[in-house]
Amino acid sequence: MIRAAGAGDRAFLQEMLLEAYNWDGQPRFTMEQLAAEDHASRYLEGWMRPGDFGVVAEDGRPIGAAWARLLTAERPGYGYLADDVPELSIGVAPGRRGRGVGRALLAALIGAAAPYGRLSLSVEPDNRAADLYRSLGFRLTGRNGGSDTMVLVL
């Protein structure tokens, strides 16, 4: 089941952000390190502020989430394109990956993003999720450090 994310989902979104940062199964970040990392905080600080939207997948309990927010040139995300283009984040619980949860979350989030015309993200090239993004129509627009910036025109 996919439902809309709300203000009470912030702690779960933070767990999913940690999964996204540790996408390869290597514990590159702890929750404490993630919470202290200024760039990571941009994806959740003040959740749910105007313009934020997201979805949560549940199977008796939350198992994944995808959300987007408008970031600014002054405090951009890794996949920042413009102040009026929401940047998405997504995480799926270990053990639930590769079963269509991410695709279902993205389909729901893309539907919610339609009024914005575009949706952006950042992904490391070796991340399997990059194939999922391409299959949904995301296209490479540039590179930020070691990550690719992709956009979907809605």
N, C-alpha and C positions, 0 to 999 in steps of 0.2 A: 504494500500500500504506500502511495506517495501522498503526502499532505504538505500544506503550506508551512513554512518555518515561521516561528514567532519569537517574541522577545525572550520567552522562557527557554529557548533552545540554545542560547549562547554557549553554555558549558559544553554541550554536545558538539556544536560547531567548532569549538576550540579543539576538542578531541579529534575531529575530522581534519582540521587544519594540521595538526601534528602528524596524522597519517599521510597527508599530502606532502608535507615536508620530508617525511621519512619513507617516501614512495617505494624505494628499492628494498625495504625490509631492514636496512641498516639504521641503527639508532643514532642518526646524525644530530638529532635534537632531542632534548628532554622537554617535558611540559614547562619546566621552570625556565629553560633557555629560550623556548619559544615565546613565553610570556614577556621575557626581558628584551626580546629582539624588536627594535623599533619598526623595522620594515614589516614583520609579521603582524604586528599589532594593528596595522592599517586595515587589515581584512576583517577585524572584529570589533575594534574599539568603538564604544557607543552603540553597539548593535541593539536595537533596530532603529536606526535613524531614518528620516525621510529619504526615499529612494532605494532603501535596502529591500531585497526580496530574496526568497529562497524556498527550497523544498527539502523535506526529510523523508527518507525511505524507512519504513518500519516492517518488521516481521515479528510481532509480539513485543518488540523493543526497537529503538532506533538502530539502524545498521549502516546508514550513509546519509550524506547531505551534500547539497550543492546550493550555493548562494552567490549573489552578486551585489556589488555596490559601486556607486560612483565615487571615484577617487579624483584627486586634483593634481595638477602639475606641480604644486608645492609639496604634496605628499603622495607621490605616485606609487602604484603597485608595480610588480615586476612585469606585468602584461599591460601596463597603461598605454592607451592610445590617445585619449582626449577626455576632457572633463565630462563630456556628455555620453561616453561609452562605458557601460558597466563592465567591470572586470569580474570574472567568475572564479570561484574556488570550489573544489570538490574533494571529498574524501569518502572512502568506503572502508568499512571495518575489515581487518584481516580475516580471512576465511570466507568472506562474502564476495571477494573480487573475482572477476572472470565469469560471473553468473548473470550479467545483464543489469545489475543494480545501477551501475554508473550510467549506462545508456538510458535507463528509465528516468534517472534523476536529471540528466542533461536534457532529455526531450521535454520534461515538464518545465525546467528552467528556461529553455529556449522559448517556449510558448509564453512564459511570463515576461520575457525580455522584448517581445515583438514591438512594443511602442518606442523602443530606443533605436531600432534600426540596425544596430550592430552590438556584438558581444565579444569581449576579448578575454584572453587567458595567457598564462605563461606556463611552459612545460619544458623540462629537460629533455633533450633529444632521445635519450635512451629509455625514457619512461614509456611503457606499453600503452599508456593512456593516449599518447600522441596519435596512435593509429585510430583509436576511437574518435578523437576530435576530428581527424581528417575524414573519417567515414561519415561524420555528421555535417561536413561542409566547411569546417574551419580551415583557413589558409594561412600560411606563413606570411608575416608582414615584416619581421625583423628579428633582431637578437638583442637580448639584454644580459650581459655577462655570459654565463654558461647556459642560458635558457632561451628558447624560442618564444617569440610573441606571435600569437595566432589570433585571427579575427573571423567571425562569422557574420556575414551580411544577411540580415533577416528580411 
